[in-house]
Amino acid sequence: MSSTILDDKTFTELNYANTAERNTEFNNCVFKKCDFTDAEFALCKFIDCVFEECNLSMIKWPRSTLNNVVFKKCKIPGVNFSPSEDFLFTVRFEECMLDYSSFMAKKMPKTNFVKSSLKEVTFTEAILTGSAFNECDLNGAVFNRTDLTSVNFTTASNFIIDPELNTMKRAIFSASGLEGLLFKYDIKVV
């Protein structure tokens, strides 16, 4: 099975909606204002790539590698990252909209989410050790049997996390975030 390798390319305003790509390796590539709505990248590799102002709604990554991939100001709703490869999975999200996406059972330590919307995102059974949610909206996000060891929630908002269902050793919260930890006890923090 042959594969295509693309190095140091910049793709601008590419319309790849509803298409499929297989066995392609992208190294140090930049994607600007591209539309990947409902596209599928199977068995592909994205290494040291940047997506800027792209629409990745409902994109599929079955058995693809996302290694050191940065998403800036992208729309990424309804995306299931779970089928992508765990090995070398490293991503960063800056000012992105990830609502209704899933990182279920994903191994993603030290992942940074910056100024992003993560409404209704599933983190069930994910490993997020050492990650940070900087100025992120976590309204309705699901944390269940999630490893949140040393995760920084200091500037995150609207989260509800049950400390009895998650590993939370050394996790960091602001005083205003305590209400999201005590929600199930019907305690009012003032």
Secondary structure by P-SEA (a helix, b strand, c coil): cbbbbbccccccccccccccccbbbbcbbbbccccccccccccccccbbbbccccccccccccccccbbbbccccccccccccccccccccccccccccccccccccccccccccccccccccccccccccccccccccccccccccccccccccccccccccccccccccccccccccccccccccccc
